[in-house]
Amino acid sequence: MSLIVAKFGGTSVADHSAMSRCADIIIANPNTRVVVVSASSGVTNLLVELTQENISDERSKQLIKQIAHIQYKILDDLGNPQEVAARLDAVLSRITSLSESLNCHRSKATIDELLAQGEQCSSALFAAVLREKGNTASAFDVRQIMRTDSHFGRAEPQIATIAHLATEHLAPLLTSQIIVTQGFIGADELGATTTLGRGGSDYSAALLAEALKATAVEIWTDVAGIYTTDPRLAPEARPIAEISFNEAAEMATFGAKVLHPATILPAVRQKIQVFVGSSWEPERGGTWIRHQVEDVPVYRAVAVRRDQTLLNLHSLQMLHAQGFLAETFATLARHKISVDLITTSEVNVSLTLDKTGSDSAGNGLLSEALLQELSQHCRVRVEDGLALIAIVGNRIASTAGVCRRVFEVLEPHNVRMICQGASPHNLCVLVAEAEAAQVVSALHKNLFETE
């Protein structure tokens, strides 16, 4: 039997009516046996605020009350089934306990466990909605199988262990029921709760699909697939019926918000096709991401990623010397920093960093410890308030005229960095964030609307 893993984001499980629509999507396809859910819309942000230092007792109580209101409203609409009510009571009690614990002793492990509580609520509620519609369904604690390291806030999955545990503990359940489980969270080998970083629910779904050898992953969100760019920036943006793994990886990495950057990796490893569609309008279809596609245009989309940081490193030690870059990247690796783009000159290196690499609590990438370590062998300058814009497509590095069409649009703007050539699938520029919308709109018009 073909197996489909379906993931629903926060807006798709925001309330009872939204959950009911998503349940209908699942019921319509009997091959959908695993459902991965995010926390209900707004809950994770409330939990993040609850983890902040120096938060007052009064504010903590307000936040917990808001979380309870969101979850108990869904419970009320379900008719207050006793077993789900008891589960919500236990989770909300745990939220209160963990919040109080943070006031006495802050630890990343406690923060991760607190942030994981939203998915515990939504999975229990969503399973109840499926049962309400006459299906056999139960909530499954993903921490039984989603094994990670102990890097709290941004844990790394242990792929082989996840596959073994999923085969042993999850696969046997799928013949008799629909399993609803949590995205975003896991557990280390000692059983401590970990999180995969913000946006990790997509990644969770793909990891489970890989472990269970599924045929497809469905990412259900609030937009009908992937567009040539954000329709809010270019009203003429159009949906894309299918794209390749390589193109999707570039788009996810460079800002397509409907797909988390890590999602594509497990799918590529097992050649699992990925579908992105709207849980609000499933009849509109969506975008299929496949290993091979028939249409491979030069220009596929324009993606934008805001809130970027440019790290400039200057050192005369680079001049006709070896080892500077190796030392720099070793330092960044020790601090778990992943570099996006890089340009070099004889005595300068410029690197872009993306805040999607922040941990689950939203803590930034550039710690004082990192900056001090870098400063020991070079002068460091940090620039914020930038946006990374990527033209995504095929054969970009080998097609004549691409640069002309792009740079004629960029002429009025100050470009801080240009990267092209490392991949045939993108050309990237870094501009001031205040100019990003104008640049994206102009590029889309020149590359897509003049055809």
N, C-alpha and C positions, 0 to 999 in steps of 0.2 A: 504493500500500500504506500502511495505517496504520502509524505509527511510535510505539513506546512507549519511553520512557527510564525505566529502573528504577534506584532508588538503594537501597543496603543499608548500614545503619549498622554501628557497631563490634561490637555484640553479634551481629549477623547474619553477620559474617565472623570471629567470634572463634576458630574452630577448623575442622578439616576437616569434621566432621559438620554444623556450622552452614552452612558454605559449600555443602556437598552439598545441603542442604534448599533453599537459595536458588537453586542451579543448577536444581533441579527446577521451581521457580516460573518461571524464565526459559524453560526448555524447553517448558513447558506452553502458552506463548503465543508463536507464531512471529513475532509483530509486535514482540516485545521484542528490539531490535537493539543498544541502547546500555545498558551497565550501569555505574553510577557507584558506587564503593565508598569507604567510610571506612577508616581504619586499623583493624586488628584491635583488639578491646576491650582497653583498658589501655595500648596502645602510645603513643598521643599524650600521655597523662599522664606516661609515663616520659620521653618526649622533652622535654616541657615542663620537667620537673625537671632534665634534662640541660642546659638552657639557663640555669639559675639562676647568679647570680654566686657566687663563692667556694665552689663545689662542689669537694669533694676529689677527687683522682685516684682514690682507692679507691672512692668512691661512684659516680663516672662509670663505672668498670669494671663495678660491680655492675649499674647501670642498663642498660648495653649488653648485658651477659650476659642480663638478664631479657628484653630485646627479642628477642635472638637465640633464646632458648628458645621464646618464643611462635611465632616465625616458622618455626624449623626443625622444631618439632613438627608443624606443618601439612605441611611439606615431607616429613617422614618418612612421614606417613600417605598422601601422594601417591605414595610409592615412589621419592622422590628423583630426579625427572627432571633430567637433566644441565643443560639450558638454564635451568631455573628455579633450580637450586642455584647456578649461576654468577651469575645475577641477584641473588639474595639475598646472596651473598658480596660482590658489588660494593657493594650498598646498605649493608650493615653496615660495610664498610670505610670508606665515605663518612661514615657516622654517626660513627665513631671520629675520622676526620680533621677533620670539622667541629667536634666537641666539643673537640678539642685546639686548634683555631684560635680558638675562643671564649675559651679561657684566656689567649691572648696578646693578642687584639684583639676586643672585643665590637662587633658591628654588627647592626643589625636585619635586614640582608640575609642574613647568615650564620645568624641564628636562624630566619628563614623557611625557608631551604633545609634546615636540620636538621629542623624540624617537618614538612616535606613528605615525609620518607623513609618514614614509616609507610604512607602510601597507595601508595608505589612497591612496597613488599613485598606488600601485600594484593591489589593489582590483578594482579600477576604470578602469585600463587598462585591467585586466583579464576579467571583465564583457564585455568590448568592444570586446575582442577577441572572446568570445562566441557569441556575436551578429553578428560579422563578419561572423561566420559560420552558420548563419541562426537560432540561438536560441533566445528565449526570456530570457533575463538575465539582472539583475541590481545589482549595488553595494549597500550594506546595511551597515549602520554605526552600528557596533556591540556595541558601547557605549550606544545605546538605551536599550540594554538588559543585557550586561555583567556587572552586578552590583558587585562592590568590596568594601572593606573597604578603608580607606584613607592612607594605608601604602605605600606611593609612592616608586616605584622602585621594590617592591616585594609584591604587593597587594594580599589579600586573597579574593577569590570569595565568594559571598553570594548565596549559592546553591538554596535555596527555592525561593529567589527573582528572580534569573535568570530564573528558571523554569516558574514562573508566567509571567514574562515579555516576554519570548520567546513564550509562548502559546498565549499571547495576540497580540504581534506585529510582530512576525516572521512566525509562523506556517500558518496563513491565506494566506501568499504570495506564499507558496510553491506549491500550486495546479496549478498555472498559469505561473510560471517562475522559473528559476534557480537563487538562491541568492548567490552572492559572498560577503563575509565579511572578516573582519580582524582578524588575530590571535594576541596574545601577549598583546592586550590592552583591557581596560575596562573603567569604570567610577564609581566614588563614588556617594553617594546619593545626593551630591550637584552638580553633573554633571562634576566635575573635572576629567580630563583624568588620568588614572592610567595604570601601566604596571604590568604584571604578573611575571617579571624576565626573564632573557635570556633563550631562548628555550621555551617560553610560548605558542607558536602557537599550538603545539601538544595538550597542556593542554586545550587551548581554544576550539579546535575541539571536544575533549572528553566532555567538559562541555556542549557544545551545543548539542551534541548527547544525553547526559543524559537528558537535559532539554526537548528535542523534542521527547524523547523515540525512538530514532533511533535503527535500527537493527545492524548497523555496523559503525565503523569509519575506514576510509582508510587513512593511512599516506603514502603519495607519496614523495619519497626522491630520492637520487642519487645512492642508492645501492639496489640490488634485494633481500630485506628481511634481516633477522637477521642470522648471521653466528655463527659457533661454536667459532670463535674469529675473530679479525680483520685480514682479509686476507693479509694485508701489513706486519703483524708480523709473520704470519704462512701461507705460500702459499697453504698448504693443507687444510686450513679451508673450511668447507662445509656449504651450506645453510641449514637452519632448516625449515621444512615444517610447523610444528605447535608446539606451546609450550603453557603451562598453564599460567594463570594469575599470579600465584605465582612465576613461573620461570621468566616470563617477568618482573615482578616487581623487582626481584633481579637484573636482567641484566640491566634494565634501571637505577636503583639506583647505580649500581657499574660500569657504564661506557659505556654501549652499546649506542653509539652516535645516532643511528637511531631512538631512542625512548626517549623522555623526561621523567624523573622519575615520574612526576606528572600525565602523560597521563593515566596511568593504573588505577588510583584511581576511576574516574567516571565510567570507563568501568566495574570495579569490582562491584561497587555499583549496577549497573543495568544489569550486565551480558551481556554487549554489546561486541560482538566480534570485534577485531581490526586486520586490515590487514596492513602489511608493505611491500611496493613494490617500484620498480624503475620507475619513470616517464619517464626515458630515454629508458627503455626496458621493458614495461609492459607485453610483451609476455613471459618473463621469470618467471612470477608468483612472489611469495614472501612468507612471513611467516604469518600464521594465529595465533592469540592469542585468546585462548578460555578458558571458565570456566573449561571444562574437555577435556582431550586429551587421546588418546589410548596409546601412547608410553610415558613411564615415566622412562627414563634411570637414572642411578646414576649420570653420568656426561653429562650435556647438553652443557655447554659452559665455556669458560674462558674470563672473562671481566677485563678490566683495566681502572682505573681512575687516571689520572695524576694530578699534581699540588695540592697535598694534604698537609694538615697542621696537625701536631701532637702537641697537647696541653698537657703538663705534669704539673700536680699540686701536690705539695708535702706539707704535713702538719702533724706535730705530733698530731694535734687535732683529726686526724682520728683514732688514736690508742685507741681501746676499747671505742670509743665515738659514740654518735648518732648525726645525723643532718648535718654532713659535706657535704654529697652528696646532700641532700635536698637543702642546701643553695647554693651549686655550680650550680645545675640545675635550681634553681630559678633565679640566676643571669644570666645564659645563656638564659633563657626564656625571661627575661626582655629586652634583647638585640636581640631578634628574632633569636637566634642561634640554629640550629638543629644539634644534635650530631649523627654521624654515628655509630662508634664503640667505645667501652669502655672496658678497662681492669683496674683492681684494685689490689693493695696490701695493706698491713696494713697501710702504710703512703703515698701511691702514687695513683693517678688516672691519666690514660692516655686516651685522647679522640682524635678521628680523626674528622676533619672538612673538608668539601668539598666546593670548590669555586663556584660550581654551585648554591650554596645558596647566592651568591653575588647578588646585585640588578641589575637592567637593565642597569645602567651606568657602571657596572663592578667594583663598589666599594667593597672593601674587607670586610671580616667578622670581623676580630679582630681589633676593634677600640681601641684607647687609653683609652677611658672611660671604656670599658669592662675589659681590662687588669688591669687598676688601681683598679677597683672594686674587681676583683678576688684576686689581690695582698694583699688586706686588711686581708684576712684570710688564705692565703697559698702562697708558693713560686711558681712562674709561669715560665715555660720554653717553648719556642715555637720552633719547628723544621719544616722547610720547605724543598722543594725539594724531596718530597716522592711520591710514587705511590701506590695505593691500588689495589691489584689483588684478584679477587674473582673467585673461582671455583663454578659454579652454576649447580644445578641438583636436585636430589630427594633422600631422605633417607640418606643424607650425614652423619648425626650425628649417624645413627644406622647401617651403613654398614662397616663391618670389612675391613681393608686394605686401606681405603681412605687416612689416614694420612701417611701411609708408602709410597704410590705412590706419594703423594705431596711432602713430606719432603725429599725424596731422590733426587728430582730435586732441592730443595732449599739448599741443603748442602753447595754449594760453596758461598752462598750469605748471607749477614747480614740481618736478618729479624728483623724489629723494633717492630712489633706487630703481634700477631696471635689471631684470633677470630673464635670460632666455638662452636656450641651447641645451640645458641639462636634460630636458624632457621634450619630446616631440609634441606633447599634448598641452603645453601652456606657455604663455608669455606674461610675466608679472611686472607690475609697476607699483611703487609706493608713493602715495600722495597725502596731502593734508586731509584729515578726516572731514573737515568742513567742506571740502571740494569733492568728496567721494560720490555723492548722489549725482552731481552734474557730470562728472567724468563717466560714470556708468551709463547714464542716460545717453550721452553723446556717442559713446562707443557702441552701444546697442543699436542706435539709429544708423550709424555708419556701417556696421558689419551685418546687420540683420534686416533692417527696414528699407534698405536701398536696393535689395535684390529684386 
